[in-house]
Amino acid sequence: MTRLRAMAPLFVAAVLAAVAVATVEGAGCDDPGRYELNADGYELVGGCIAPGDLVVPEPAQQPPTPADLDTPAKS
């Protein structure tokens, strides 16, 4: 029974490692992409991610600071 308790974590680790390797192999991305420098900065060219795959939320509005409350509004 003691030998089984000693071997169980190694067996579980081996199974998890095999699942991780199978997941990476099955990802199916032949072109990893590359970064190219253009006028606006770096841009990812190629790869398996399309622009619509990433959802970026709009930044939240920050509450005014006390210094902003004392300053008159610009017109």
Order of alpha helices (4+ residues) and beta strands (2+ residues): alpha-beta-beta-alpha
